[in-house]
Amino acid sequence: MRNVDFTPLYRSFIGFDHLASLLDNASRSEKSAGYPPYNIELIDENHYKVSMAIAGFAEEELEIKVENNTLLVIGSKPESQEERQYLYKGISERGFERKFQLGDHVKVIGADLEHGLLHINLEREVPEALKPRTIAINSNKQSLIDNPDK
């Protein structure tokens, strides 16, 4: 695999350090084995749902964190003290750590665990100041004639 050095972006582009660090992290991260599998669903324009298949994990074995626009889901299984003899072992009981990069103004509004699926509900809340607004066009010709000092 080819490594790309993003260091010049840090010293050349002021204010784009977040973008450069995202590119840097994406290039450094190892390819995950796809465990656990997940879906990302668009509910409507501002609502999303991440569903992860985490069969065998109890609620207390899961941790959901949001930090710096990154959603982190961690599943940890305690070490089993019981010695078992398997004839075939196809059910993975390993821990996992899955990261999702969130867009600006996206927040986690809740999570549910049902039937072996973890559902994480997300919502995008754009502040009023950043929402597009319509500007009315007024004809100022008459007001300029009445008040030429403007």
Sequence and secondary structure as in RCSB ss.txt:
>XXXX:A:sequence
MRNVDFTPLYRSFIGFDHLASLLDNASRSEKSAGYPPYNIELIDENHYKVSMAIAGFAEEELEIKVENNTLLVIG
SKPESQEERQYLYKGISERGFERKFQLGDHVKVIGADLEHGLLHINLEREVPEALKPRTIAINSNKQSLIDNPDK
>XXXX:A:secstr
      HHHHHH TT HHHHHHHHHHHHS      S EEEEEEETTEEEEEEE TT  GGGEEEEEETTEEEEEE
      S    S   S    EEEEEE  TTEEEEEEEEETTEEEEEEEE   GGGS         HHHHHH TT 
